Amino acid sequence: MLTTRLTDRFGLSVPVALAPMDTFADGRLAATVTRAGGLGVIGAGYRDAEWLDAQFAAAADAPVGVGFIGWRLAEQPHLLDVALAHSPAVVIVSFGDPAPSAAPIRAAGVPLMVQLNDLDEARRAIDLGAQGIIAQGGEAGGHGKGVRSTFTLVPEVADLVADRAPETLLLASGGIADGRGLAAALALGADGALVGSRLWATREAPVAPAARQRVLAARSDDTVRTGVFDIVRGFHWPAGYTGRTLRNDFVRRWLGREDILRAELDEAQRDYQSAVTAADFDVAAIHIGEDVGLIDDIPGTAEVLAAMSRDAATILHRLSGSAN
């Protein structure tokens, strides 16, 4: 068993937290991650209070956290009150100003983690008194600024944390799909990893079978960062943010032609919604990280976490022995 500050702080047996992947990180998957020894997190994403209440109910007695998109939470601040009423294990705020949320989270006695993409954001999170920082590299699936890589961002944030806030936890995010990635995250100075794509590709995740099959057939070079799906879905992300997704016919048609997409938006939105309803992933989005090339099966969540922990421990033990 791997023991880190993350496992000690949250009573875990595996130093892994579930990435708050909108509807995919639902109550069932979050509870499964918690029961397997990790830190389950519900992804509030673009959802409403009714959905959020239903996911906490689905998690039942499993302690789980909740993750918000920062700019989206600013539009619906009441959702934080809804979440805090369930006494979540942690609140994660990503991609936006976490400052308005910090005081009520602190008052509720709930740990705050901030997911970020650069050192300036890390400094602000430390100044806010965040109990945890999640350094997300551009390899990650879903949204982010996508400029820095996990391999260079994490150690720089680790140095910053050690200098300014040594009690603050650090998680690595982006491209971590197996024990090798987890061992690398720990070696870079993180206390654990935030894992999305690998836990998306598990039996318990609410993923359409057709999407799973596409991911199993995909390689890392099949992903791209783009905002075309945000345009067609009507999600107004701040400048600089894109989402990593699998290339498909929709991407090939509209990438680099975003102004034309906006001009033809009504028709494109009708076609896109029809594709979502039909689970037609030639058009509908599959947000997935560069580590998709390491995903070649759909196991259970507990199996994934056990293998990551076991293999990371083996690697670190071997390297420790060779250093002697």
Secondary structure as the mmCIF struct_conf table of DSSP 4:
data_model
#
loop_
_struct_conf.conf_type_id
_struct_conf.id
_struct_conf.beg_label_comp_id
_struct_conf.beg_label_asym_id
_struct_conf.beg_label_seq_id
_struct_conf.end_label_comp_id
_struct_conf.end_label_asym_id
_struct_conf.end_label_seq_id
HELX_RH_AL_P HELX_RH_AL_P1 ARG A 5 PHE A 10
TURN_TY1_P TURN_TY1_P1 GLY A 11 GLY A 11
BEND BEND1 SER A 13 PRO A 15
STRN STRN1 VAL A 16 LEU A 18
HELX_RH_3T_P HELX_RH_3T_P1 ASP A 22 PHE A 24
BEND BEND2 ALA A 25 ALA A 25
HELX_RH_AL_P HELX_RH_AL_P2 GLY A 27 ARG A 35
TURN_TY1_P TURN_TY1_P2 ALA A 36 GLY A 37
BEND BEND3 GLY A 38 GLY A 38
STRN STRN2 LEU A 39 LEU A 39
STRN STRN3 VAL A 41 GLY A 43
TURN_TY1_P TURN_TY1_P3 GLY A 45 TYR A 46
HELX_RH_AL_P HELX_RH_AL_P3 ALA A 49 ALA A 59
TURN_TY1_P TURN_TY1_P4 ALA A 60 ASP A 61
BEND BEND4 ALA A 62 ALA A 62
STRN STRN4 GLY A 65 ILE A 69
HELX_RH_AL_P HELX_RH_AL_P4 GLY A 70 GLU A 75
TURN_TY1_P TURN_TY1_P5 PRO A 77 PRO A 77
HELX_RH_AL_P HELX_RH_AL_P5 HIS A 78 LEU A 84
TURN_TY1_P TURN_TY1_P6 ALA A 85 HIS A 86
BEND BEND5 ALA A 89 ALA A 89
STRN STRN5 VAL A 91 SER A 94
BEND BEND6 PHE A 95 GLY A 96
HELX_RH_AL_P HELX_RH_AL_P6 ALA A 99 ALA A 107
TURN_TY1_P TURN_TY1_P7 ALA A 108 GLY A 109
STRN STRN6 LEU A 112 LEU A 116
BEND BEND7 ASN A 117 ASP A 118
HELX_RH_AL_P HELX_RH_AL_P7 LEU A 119 LEU A 128
TURN_TY1_P TURN_TY1_P8 GLY A 129 GLY A 129
BEND BEND8 GLN A 131 GLN A 131
STRN STRN7 GLY A 132 GLN A 136
TURN_TY1_P TURN_TY1_P9 GLY A 138 GLU A 139
BEND BEND9 ALA A 140 GLY A 141
STRN STRN8 GLY A 142 GLY A 144
BEND BEND10 ARG A 148 ARG A 148
HELX_RH_AL_P HELX_RH_AL_P8 THR A 150 ARG A 164
TURN_TY1_P TURN_TY1_P10 PRO A 166 GLU A 167
BEND BEND11 THR A 168 THR A 168
STRN STRN9 LEU A 169 SER A 173
BEND BEND12 GLY A 174 GLY A 175
BEND BEND13 ASP A 178 ASP A 178
HELX_RH_AL_P HELX_RH_AL_P9 GLY A 179 ALA A 187
TURN_TY1_P TURN_TY1_P11 LEU A 188 GLY A 189
BEND BEND14 ASP A 191 ASP A 191
STRN STRN10 GLY A 192 VAL A 195
HELX_RH_AL_P HELX_RH_AL_P10 SER A 197 TRP A 200
TURN_TY1_P TURN_TY1_P12 ALA A 201 ALA A 201
BEND BEND15 THR A 202 THR A 202
TURN_TY1_P TURN_TY1_P13 ARG A 203 GLU A 204
BEND BEND16 ALA A 205 ALA A 205
HELX_RH_AL_P HELX_RH_AL_P11 PRO A 209 ALA A 217
HELX_RH_3T_P HELX_RH_3T_P2 SER A 220 ASP A 222
STRN STRN11 THR A 223 THR A 226
BEND BEND17 GLY A 227 GLY A 227
HELX_RH_AL_P HELX_RH_AL_P12 VAL A 228 ARG A 233
TURN_TY1_P TURN_TY1_P14 GLY A 234 GLY A 234
HELX_LH_PP_P HELX_LH_PP_P1 TRP A 237 PRO A 238
TURN_TY1_P TURN_TY1_P15 ALA A 239 GLY A 240
STRN STRN12 THR A 242 LEU A 246
HELX_RH_AL_P HELX_RH_AL_P13 ASP A 249 TRP A 254
TURN_TY1_P TURN_TY1_P16 LEU A 255 GLY A 256
HELX_RH_AL_P HELX_RH_AL_P14 GLU A 258 ALA A 263
TURN_TY1_P TURN_TY1_P17 GLU A 264 GLU A 264
HELX_RH_AL_P HELX_RH_AL_P15 LEU A 265 THR A 277
TURN_TY1_P TURN_TY1_P18 ALA A 278 ALA A 279
TURN_TY1_P TURN_TY1_P19 PHE A 281 VAL A 283
BEND BEND18 ALA A 284 ALA A 284
STRN STRN13 HIS A 287 HIS A 287
HELX_RH_3T_P HELX_RH_3T_P3 GLU A 290 LEU A 294
HELX_RH_AL_P HELX_RH_AL_P16 THR A 301 ALA A 323
#
